[in-house]
């Protein structure tokens, strides 16, 4: 398992159907915050290999998010909201080391 500086944060709640997962095998039901550094600097190559968070999340692509918040700061780090994946991809990302399970609830401001 590799150790990555910036990790995606996966929330177990609230579960909803956000669209198809990037793996193409299941529906994306878990909200995720992606590190902004993955876009500005470099993301782990495992992210691309696994197709992590490349699904068609309706909140991101159609603009239906009530708050329309796409950037979120938490504990000094910047994240991008409105990404999602299925449980299997989430578990794989955690095992690969580029994501972690959140111990907190999904931020209310992003709902």
N, C-alpha and C positions, 0 to 999 in steps of 0.2 A: 504494500500500500504506500503510495506516495503522500508526501505532506505538502499541501498547497497553502499559500499565504491567504488567498482570498477564496472563501467557500460560499457556495449557494446555501441558502437557508430554506429548508422544506418544512412546511406546516402540516400537521396532521388534521387540524381543524381550521376553518370549516371545510368540510368536504362538499364539493359541488361538481357539476360537469361543466368544464370550461372549454370543451372541444376535444378533438382527437389528440392523443399523445404523439410526440415526434417519432416514437418507435413504430407507430402504425398498427400496433397490436391491441390497444386498449384506449379507453377514454381517459383524458387527463382530469383527475379529481382532486389533486393536491396543489394548493397555491405555493408559489416559490418566489423568493427574492434572489435575483442574480446580482453578484458583485458588479458594480459599475466598472471596476478595474478590468473586467473581462473584455469590455469594449474598448477601453482607452489604452490598455497595455496589452496583455496577452492572456488568453484563457488556456486552461489545461487541454492538451490535445485529446485527452480521453472524452472531453465534453463533445467534441465534434464526432469522434468515433462512435459514441453512444447515441448521438442524435438527441442529446439532453436539451429539453425546453425549446425545441424547434417546431412544436405542434402549433396548430391554428387556434390559439387562445382567443376566444371571441372578445374578451375585455380589452385586449391589446390591439387587435386588428380592426375592430369595428367602432371603437370609441364609445362603447356603451357604459363604461365605468362612470358611476355617478360622480365620483370625486375627480376623475380624470387625472389622478396622481400616478405618474410613471416613475418618478425618482423619490427615494425615501432614504433619509439619513437615520442611522441607528448606531449608537455607541461609537460615534466618530467615523463610521464607515458609510459609504454611499452604495445604495442598492437600486435596482430597477424592478418595479412591480409589474404585475399582470402577466406572469409566466406561470406555467403549470406542467405537471406530468402525471403519469399513472403511478400506482404504488410500486410496481415492479421496477420501473426506471428510478424511482426515488431510492429504493433499497440498494440498487446497483450503484447509484451515485455516492451513497454513503459508504459502501464497501470500498469503492474506488478511491475515496478520500477527498473528492472535490465538492462534497456537500455534507451538511449536518442536519440533524433533526432539531427543530426549535423546541425549546423548553417552555416558551411563552406562547400566548395566543397570537393569531394573525392580527397585525396592527389595525385598530378600528378605523383609522384615517384612510386606509386603503380599501375598505369595504364599500 
